[in-house]
Amino acid sequence: MSSRKRAWVAATLDTKAVEAVYACALLEATGLPVVLADLSTKASLAPDTKSSRVLISSAEIAARHPGGESAVFCGDRGAAIAAMTDAFERFVKTREEASSALAGRVARQ
């Protein structure tokens, strides 16, 4: 991935794809490259995008959970949300550009 800064939009694309794509488009209109992370807790289709944004699937994020994808895609909404939260936290720690951006945001609060 490029060293150029990117904006991250994280959303449950199974229910909020339209809103997430809109947010991405606004950011891209300013010239910012965008990473869109799907935090869906059930199978979802990625939005059809014509842009150069990076799309990270819910399966890729869920795979970071210690219990694997099945811990996230378990069919129990409460357990799935908790598991995806854990998986996303672990995923972000593997992505230098995301973890440094989030660390900067937390430090400024």
C-alpha positions as CSV (number, residue, x, y, z in Angstrom):
1,M,0.0,0.0,0.0
2,S,1.2,3.5,-0.8
3,S,2.7,5.7,1.9
4,R,0.1,8.4,1.0
5,K,-2.4,8.9,3.8
6,R,-5.8,7.4,3.3
7,A,-9.2,8.0,5.0
8,W,-10.8,4.9,6.5
9,V,-14.6,4.4,6.4
10,A,-15.7,1.4,8.5
11,A,-19.3,0.3,8.2
12,T,-21.6,-2.7,8.2
13,L,-22.1,-2.8,4.5
14,D,-24.9,-5.4,4.7
15,T,-27.1,-2.6,6.1
16,K,-25.3,0.7,5.5
17,A,-23.6,0.3,2.1
18,V,-25.4,3.3,0.6
19,E,-24.3,5.6,3.4
20,A,-20.7,4.3,3.5
21,V,-20.3,4.7,-0.3
22,Y,-21.6,8.2,0.0
23,A,-19.1,9.1,2.8
24,C,-16.4,7.6,0.6
25,A,-17.4,9.6,-2.4
26,L,-17.3,12.8,-0.3
27,L,-13.8,12.1,1.0
28,E,-12.6,11.1,-2.5
29,A,-14.0,14.3,-3.9
30,T,-11.5,16.2,-1.7
31,G,-8.7,14.1,-3.3
32,L,-8.3,11.7,-0.4
33,P,-7.8,8.0,-1.2
34,V,-10.2,5.9,0.8
35,V,-10.2,2.5,2.4
36,L,-13.7,1.0,3.0
37,A,-13.8,-1.7,5.6
38,D,-16.9,-4.0,5.8
39,L,-17.8,-4.8,9.4
40,S,-20.9,-6.9,8.4
41,T,-21.6,-9.8,10.7
42,K,-23.3,-11.8,8.0
43,A,-22.5,-12.5,4.4
44,S,-22.8,-9.3,2.3
45,L,-22.0,-8.3,-1.2
46,A,-19.4,-5.6,-1.6
47,P,-20.8,-2.4,-3.1
48,D,-20.1,-1.9,-6.8
49,T,-17.6,0.8,-6.9
50,K,-16.0,2.4,-9.9
51,S,-13.4,4.3,-7.8
52,S,-9.9,3.3,-6.8
53,R,-10.9,2.8,-3.2
54,V,-9.5,-0.2,-1.3
55,L,-12.3,-2.5,-0.1
56,I,-11.6,-4.8,2.8
57,S,-14.1,-7.6,3.1
58,S,-15.8,-8.7,6.3
59,A,-14.3,-12.1,5.8
60,E,-10.8,-10.7,5.7
61,I,-11.5,-8.8,8.9
62,A,-13.3,-11.7,10.6
63,A,-10.4,-14.0,9.9
64,R,-8.4,-12.0,12.4
65,H,-10.6,-13.2,15.3
66,P,-8.9,-15.9,17.4
67,G,-11.9,-18.2,16.7
68,G,-11.7,-17.5,13.0
69,E,-14.5,-16.4,10.7
70,S,-17.0,-18.7,12.3
71,A,-16.8,-16.7,15.6
72,V,-18.1,-13.7,13.7
73,F,-20.5,-15.3,11.3
74,C,-22.2,-17.3,14.0
75,G,-25.8,-16.3,13.5
76,D,-26.1,-14.7,17.0
77,R,-26.3,-11.0,16.5
78,G,-24.9,-10.0,19.9
79,A,-22.1,-12.5,19.8
80,A,-21.3,-11.6,16.2
81,I,-21.0,-7.9,16.9
82,A,-18.7,-8.5,19.9
83,A,-16.6,-10.9,17.8
84,M,-16.4,-8.5,14.8
85,T,-15.3,-5.7,17.2
86,D,-12.5,-7.9,18.5
87,A,-11.5,-9.0,14.9
88,F,-11.5,-5.4,13.7
89,E,-9.3,-4.2,16.5
90,R,-6.9,-7.0,15.7
91,F,-7.1,-6.3,12.0
92,V,-6.3,-2.6,12.5
93,K,-3.2,-3.4,14.5
94,T,-1.8,-5.2,11.5
95,R,-2.3,-2.2,9.2
96,E,0.3,0.5,9.9
97,E,-1.5,3.3,8.2
98,A,-4.8,2.6,10.1
99,S,-3.3,2.1,13.5
100,S,-1.1,5.2,13.4
101,A,-4.1,7.3,12.2
102,L,-6.3,5.9,14.9
103,A,-3.6,6.5,17.5
104,G,-3.3,10.1,16.4
105,R,-7.1,10.5,16.7
106,V,-7.2,9.1,20.2
107,A,-4.2,11.2,21.3
108,R,-5.9,14.4,20.2
109,Q,-9.1,13.8,22.1
